[in-house]
Amino acid sequence: MKTRLFVSFWLIGILITNAQIFDKKYFNEVLDTLTSNSFAGRGYVEDGMNKAGDYLQNEFKKNGLKSFSDNYAQSFTFPINIIKNATLKIDGKELKYGTDFIVKPSSRSVSESKLAFYTLNTKEYLESFQSKEKTKNFIIKDDKLQKAKNIILPPLATDVDSIKKYYKQWANIYEKNEPENRAIFRFTSDKLTSSLSQRQSTISEFIISDKYYSKNMKMNDFSIKTELNPSFLAKNIIGYLDGKNNDSVVVISAHYDHLGKVGTTIFPGASDNASGTAMLMSLIKYYSENKPEYKTVFMAFAGEEAGILGADYYVNHPLFDLKQIKFLVNLDIMGAGDQGIQVVNGKIFQKKYNDLVKINSKNNYLKEVKIRGESCNSDHCPFYMKGVPSFFIYTLGGK
């Protein structure tokens, strides 16, 4: 908790001149609530994201924020492929979702069938890159052998990054409108990182830890249950506090959604981004009792994990003129801090970045305030692309 306290004091120090109070108890209360099982990973199963949004609306109200709209909500819709459940058993062992395997987020529903299995020859695959002729011949042979079969893609032994990257996408060549109830099983030594998709493909792909691969292994059972929702209803939660100067606006933002739940596996998203949302709420609580210098708008976005969708919707449907925004500070991944922070867009807004360095040097809040250039990797990006000065700040260090 020490690093969280340091980061919190530091962020308050950016925005006010007399940082005195950080309500650690409230921060932990928000964090624990957002990561609780009742919110099911703040995703698309069991209405987790919208339950989290309801909770934040109540917290906005309790802290006395004013609203631009009905009960702080800005609703919008988007398509999403929902992975409801996935099971896999190899050599009699039931594998655990999220730890032993995941599935490609665009996968469609599939269940075990009587189809034969085809195992791609990785030796021939690597050799195919030696010439255009070998590449062509390998693709023709592979296309013929894989038809109407389940496909096994063994671990690939190579240090060539471009070939490894290409191999990860190899299953895409099988994406055809075929009626077979078949699946692809790709084994990898890479970290299993779940994500989301706004589309559903004809490919159902399992991504599996390579420790479960052997030449003689047996696929005992497998299934994926998915649902493509073409118009999932989500909501940004937005409120504000008047400042001593209301001519200009400061925006503090964070996304509150995460990856949700697959079967019995919950992705609670403590760092990404319950921590940033808890920081947002802690700043709301402080400023509700200590009037800010400028009118301060607090934005909790939905749909970030699916493609920064909430922030993108907002900038195209703003609740006030974007030109009023003096600066935006986006908080995403506030769960560490022992190695300092990274400031995305620091190289773009160098003077503001230098101010942060001076504040930190004077007060010794953090080990380091590191600088980065522009990067479209969080909710600041749609605002920055519209000309709004903005930072995206995340913490560095251990989990």
N, C-alpha and C positions, 0 to 999 in steps of 0.2 A: 504493500500500500504506500510505501514511502515515495516511490517514483511517481505514482499517481498524484500524490500531494504536491510534489515539486512542480509537475507539469501544470497542475491546476492553478497554483499560485502564480506561475509564470504567465499563463494565459490571461489571468485577471490583471496581472501587471502590465500586459500589453495595452489593455483597453481602459484602465483607470490609473490614477496616480497614487492611490493609497490602498493597495491590496492588503486586507486585514483578515478576512474571514473566508475560509473554504469549508463548506459543510460536508465533511468526509462521510458522515452518517447518511446524508441524503444521496450523495454520489453512489454509495454502496447499495442503498435501497433501490435506486433506479436500475443499476447494473444487475442486481440479483433478480429484480422483477422481469426485466427484458430477457434474461437468459433462463428463466424458469420454464419447466416443462409445459406449463399451461399455454405458453405462447408458441410452442412447437417449432422453434427455430425462426420465428418471424417470417415465415414463407407462405407457401401456397396450399399447404395441407392443413386441415383443421382451422382454416381461417386465421392462421397465426399472425400474418402481417397486419391484418385489419384489427385484430385484438390488441396488438401493440400500438397501433394508431389510436385506438379508443383510449388506451391508457394514457398516452401522451396528451391527447386532447383534455383529459381530466386534469393532468398535471399543469398544463398551460393555464387552465381556468383557475386552479387552486393558487397559482402563483400570480394571478391578477393580470395576465397578458390581455391586451386588446386584440380584436380579431378583424381581419379584412372581410371575412365571409362568415357563413353560418358555422359556428362552433369550430373555427380554425381550419376546417377541412377544405382542400382543393382536390376534387376528385378527377380521375382520368382513367382510361382503360388501355390495355395493351394485350397482345397475344402472349401466351406462355405455355410451354410444354411441361406438364407437371409429372414428375416421376413419383408415383404414389408408393410403389413397393418394388423391390428387386431381391431375388434370392439366387443363391448359387451354391452348389455342393460339388466338391471335387474330391475324388478318392474317399468318399464317405464322410468327408468333413464339411460341415456347414460353415461357409465363410461369412464374416461380419461385414456389413455394408459400411463404407467409410474408412475402415481399417484394412481389410483384406482386398476389397474391390469396390469400384463404383461403376456407374454406367455413363455412357456418353449422354449429355443432357438432351439431345434431340432424338433419342431412341423412341421407337414405337413399342407398343405392347408385344410381347412374345412369350411363348411357353415351350417347354421341352417337346420335341417332336421325334419322329422316327428317321429324320434325315441323317445321312452319313456325315462324317467329319472330314474336312480337308485341312491339312496342315501345310502352310506356306513354307517353302524351302528357303531358309534365310541365307544359306551359303550361296545358292543360285541368285538370290535377290541382291546380295552384295556384289557378286561378280557381274551382274547385269549393268552396273554403272561403268564398266570398262570401255564400252563402245555403244554407239547408237543402235547398232545391229543387235547387240546382246540385250539391250533394254527393250527393243521392239519384240524380240523373240520371247523374252521372259513374260512380258505383258500378255502376249497372245496365249502362251501356255497357261499362265495363271488364270486368265479369263475362262479358258476352257475347263480347267480342273475344278474351279470353285462353284460352278453352276449348280443350283439346287442343293447346296450342302451348307452345313454349319462350318464356320471357318475359324481355325486356330492360327493366330499370329504369335509365334514363339518370341522369347526375349531376343533382342538384336545386339550382337557383340560388335560394336564399332565405336571408334572415338571421333568419327567424322560427324560434326554437328548437323550439317546439311542433310546427310543421309538419315540420321536419326529423326530429324524433323519431318522428312518426307515419309518415313515409315509410320510415324504417328498418324499421318493423314491417309495412309494406304487404303483403309477401309472405305474411304469416300468413293473410290472407283467402283465399288459394288453397289452404290446407291442407284438402284434401278427400280422401276415399278414392277417388281416380281411378286407373285402371289405366295411364295414359299414362306412358311413360318420358321425363319432361320435366324441365327444369331452369330455374332463375331466375338471371339474371345482373344483380346490382345494382352499379352503379359509384358510387364515393364518393371524396371528398377526405379523409375521415377517416383517422386512423391505423389500420392493419390490426392488430387485437388479437385473437389466438386465445383460445378458451375451450373449455369442455367441457359436455356435456349428458348427463343421466341418462335421456333418452328419445330415441326416434327418431320423427320426424314423416314425413308424406307429402311434405314439401317438401324439395327438394334445391337449395340456394342457394349460388351463388358470389358472393363479395364482392370486388370488383376495384378496383384503383386507377384513378381516373378518367382518368389520362393515356393509358389504352389505349382510351378511348371515342371513337368517331366515328360519324357518322350512316351512313356507308357501310361500316363495319367488317364483317369476315367471321369468324364463329366456325368455325374449321377443325376443332377437335376438343375434346372435353371428357369427363371421367369422374370419378366419385367412387366409391370402394370403402369401404364401412362394415360394421361388425358390431355389433349390439346384444348386449352381454353382460349378461344379467339378474342375474347374481350374481358379479361380479368379486371375487376374494379379495384383500384387502389386509391390512396389519398396521401397527399402531402399535408403536413400539419404546420401551419404558419401563424405566428402571432407577433405582436410587437409591444414595446414600451416606449413611451415618449421620453425624450431626452431634454437636456438643458438647451440644446439647439436642434430644432426639428427641420431645418432647411436641408440638411444632409442626412444620409442613412448609413449605418453600419449594419452589415448582415453577418450573422454567425450561423453556420449550417452544419448539418451532419445527417447521414442516412441511417434510418433505423431498421431497415429490412435486412434479412440474411437468407440463407439457402434453404431453411425450412426443415422438413422431416421426410425421411424415406423409410417406410416400414416402421420399425421400432427405433431407428437411429435418428437422433436429433442433432442438428448442427446449431448449437446455441449462439455462436458468433459473439463471444465475450469481447474479443479485441476488435473484430470487424463486424458490426461497429457499435455494439452496446456501450463500449467504453467512450466513444465519441459522443453518443447520444446522452450518456450520463454526464459528460462534461458540459454539453449544451444545456442540460437541465440545471446543472450546478450554477452555471453563469446566469441562467434565467432567475434562479432563486436569489442569487446575490443582487442582481440589478433590480429585481422587484422591490428590494429594500434599500438600494443605493442608486439613485437616479443616474443613468449614464450621461456622458457628455453629449452624445448624439442620439437621435431616434434610432433604436436598435431593433432590428427585425430578426426573429429566430425562425429558421426553416428546418424542419425535420422531413427529409425526403424518403419516399418509398421508391421501390423499383431500381435501386442503384445496381444491385448485383445482376440484374437482368440486362444492364446496358445503360446505366446513368439516366434512366427513363423519367424519373420524377423531376429532376433538375432540368432536364431538357424540355419537359412539358411546361415547367414554370416559366422559363425564359421566353417561350413562345406564347404564353398566356399570363403575363405578369400582372400582379395585383396593384402595382404602382410603377411609375416610370423607372426603368432600369438606370437611367442617367442620374437619378438621385443618389445612387449607391456610391458612397465615398470609398468604401473598401469592403470586401467580403473575406472572411476567414472561415475556411472549411476544415472541419475536424473529422478525420477518418483514421482509425487505428490509434487510440490513445492508451493502449494497454501496457506499454513498457515505459521507457524514458531513461533508463540507467546509462544509456550511451548518447542521450540528447534527443534532438529532434531534426527532422529534415523539412526544409521549406521549399516546396514546389512553387515555381514562379519567382523565387528569390532573385534569380539573375535577370528577370524581366523588370521587377520593381526593386532595383538595387538599393535605393534610398530607404525604402521601408524595411528591407531586409537588414540594412546597416543599423536601423533603429532597434530592431530585435536583438542584434548582437550587442549593442550598447547596453540595453536593458539587462541582458543576461550577464554581461561582464560586470556590471555594477552590483548586481544582487546575487550572482553565483547560483542561479536556480538550476542550471543544467550543465552537463559536462561539455556539450557542444551544440551550436546552432549551425547545422550544415546547410549548404545552399545547393539548389537544383535549378535547372532551367524549366521550360514549360513541359507539361506532360498531361495528356487528356486521360487521366486515370481515376478521377473522382468527381464529385458533384460541383466542384469549382469550374470545371471545364466549359460547360454550356454558357456560364456567365462570362468567363474570360473570352470566349469566342464572340460574344456580343459586345465586347469592349469594356466589361466591368473589371476594374482592378481587383485582383484576388490572389490569395495564398491558399494552398492546401498544405496543412501541417500534419505530419504523422510522427509517432515516436520511434526511437531506435533502441535496440537492446533485446533482452530476453523476452520470453513469452510472459 
